């Protein structure tokens, strides 16, 4: 008895069409399982980010960046409405955040609220484009980098620390 490749090792003659159907069913099942694992992974990341308040931390840092821009512009004698317009029209892009540890620089939030426990700390980075800057604004440029550290407390409060908006380093 000569055995062909699909039946080699099983010792039974193959029924015509059965192995193809079985292989197709197994392949389909594995495909569905693969898609479920990938979707579950994305779902797990979303749940992880939600638990650690990543989105709200980024939003809080974005608001603090706008406040930092306003503070820097106050030194140039602009009206309050002009300062508010420039800060609101600033285009913030490329925001990314990664978890970090509480450092001496970011511990101020904890000292200000000793009754709360820290859930996590996010380090947020990105870019900000600012239009209509006065010519004398040397510590702000049309394209700046932003950094912010957001301390997230277990009670849901988010405190930004060490926020900076600076022109990119040019040697």
C-alpha positions in Angstrom: 0.0 0.0 0.0 1.4 3.3 -1.0 0.6 6.3 1.2 0.3 9.9 -0.1 1.5 12.9 1.8 -1.8 13.8 3.5 -2.4 10.4 4.9 1.2 9.6 5.8 1.5 8.7 9.4 -2.2 8.1 10.1 -2.4 4.6 8.8 -5.9 5.1 7.4 -6.9 5.9 3.9 -8.2 9.4 3.6 -11.7 10.1 2.5 -11.9 12.4 -0.5 -12.5 16.0 0.5 -12.6 15.4 4.2 -9.1 16.6 5.0 -9.6 19.8 3.0 -12.8 20.6 4.8 -11.2 19.8 8.1 -8.2 21.9 7.3 -10.4 24.8 6.2 -12.4 24.5 9.4 -9.2 24.5 11.5 -7.8 27.5 9.5 -11.0 29.4 10.0 -11.1 28.6 13.7 -7.5 29.7 14.1 -8.2 32.9 12.1 -11.1 33.7 14.4 -9.0 33.0 17.5 -6.2 35.2 16.1 -8.6 38.1 15.5 -10.1 37.6 19.0 -6.6 37.8 20.6 -5.7 40.9 18.7 -9.0 42.6 19.5 -8.7 41.5 23.1 -5.2 43.0 23.2 -6.5 46.4 22.0 -9.3 46.2 24.5 -6.9 45.4 27.2 -4.8 48.4 26.3 -7.9 50.6 26.3 -8.9 49.3 29.7 -5.4 49.7 31.1 -5.3 53.3 29.8 -8.7 54.0 31.3 -7.7 52.6 34.7 -4.6 54.7 34.9 -6.5 57.8 33.6 -4.2 58.3 30.6 -6.6 60.4 28.5 -7.6 62.7 31.3 -4.0 63.2 32.2 -3.2 64.2 28.6 -6.2 66.6 28.6 -5.1 68.2 31.9 -1.5 68.7 30.6 -2.9 70.2 27.4 -4.9 72.8 29.5 -1.8 73.4 31.6 0.3 74.0 28.5 -2.2 76.7 27.4 -1.9 78.3 30.8 1.9 78.2 30.6 1.7 80.0 27.2 -0.6 82.7 28.8 1.9 83.2 31.6 4.8 83.6 29.2 2.9 86.1 27.0 1.9 88.3 30.0 5.5 89.7 30.0 5.0 91.3 26.6 2.3 93.9 27.4 -0.4 92.3 25.4 -4.1 92.7 26.4 -5.7 89.8 28.3 -8.0 89.1 25.3 -5.0 88.9 22.9 -3.2 86.6 25.2 -6.2 84.4 25.5 -6.7 84.3 21.7 -3.1 83.3 21.1 -3.2 80.6 23.7 -6.5 79.2 22.5 -5.4 79.1 18.9 -2.2 77.3 19.7 -2.2 74.0 17.9 -1.1 71.1 20.1 0.0 68.0 18.2 1.8 64.8 18.6 0.9 64.2 22.2 2.2 61.0 23.7 2.3 59.8 27.2 4.1 57.1 29.1 4.0 56.1 32.7 6.9 57.2 34.9 7.8 57.3 38.5 7.3 60.1 41.1 10.5 62.1 41.3 11.6 65.0 43.5 10.5 67.4 40.8 7.0 66.0 40.6 6.5 65.3 44.3 5.1 68.8 44.9 1.6 67.6 44.1 1.9 65.0 46.8 3.2 67.5 49.4 0.3 69.8 48.6 -2.3 67.0 49.2 -0.8 64.6 51.7 -4.1 62.8 52.3 -4.3 61.4 48.8 -2.5 58.4 47.4 -0.8 58.5 44.0 -2.3 56.1 41.4 0.2 56.8 38.7 2.4 59.5 37.1 2.3 60.3 33.3 5.0 62.0 31.4 3.4 63.8 28.4 5.4 65.1 25.4 4.3 66.8 22.2 4.5 69.9 20.0 2.8 73.2 19.9 2.5 75.7 17.0 1.8 79.2 18.1 0.7 81.9 15.6 0.6 85.7 16.0 3.5 85.8 18.5 5.0 89.3 19.3 8.4 89.7 17.8 9.9 90.2 21.3 8.7 86.8 22.5 12.1 85.1 22.8 11.1 82.3 25.1 8.4 81.1 22.8 8.7 80.3 19.1 6.3 79.5 16.3 7.0 75.8 16.9 7.7 74.6 20.4 8.1 71.4 22.3 6.0 70.7 25.3 6.6 68.6 28.4 4.3 68.0 31.3 4.1 65.5 34.1 0.7 64.7 35.4 0.3 63.1 38.8 -2.9 61.1 39.0 -4.4 60.4 42.5 -6.5 57.4 43.4 -9.5 59.8 44.1 -9.3 60.8 40.4 -7.7 64.2 40.9 -5.0 65.0 38.3 -2.3 67.6 39.1 0.1 68.8 36.4 3.6 69.4 37.5 6.8 70.6 35.7 5.0 71.9 32.6 7.3 73.5 30.0 6.8 75.0 26.6 10.1 75.8 24.9 11.5 76.3 21.5 13.4 73.2 20.2 17.1 73.1 21.1 19.2 74.4 18.3 23.0 74.1 18.7 
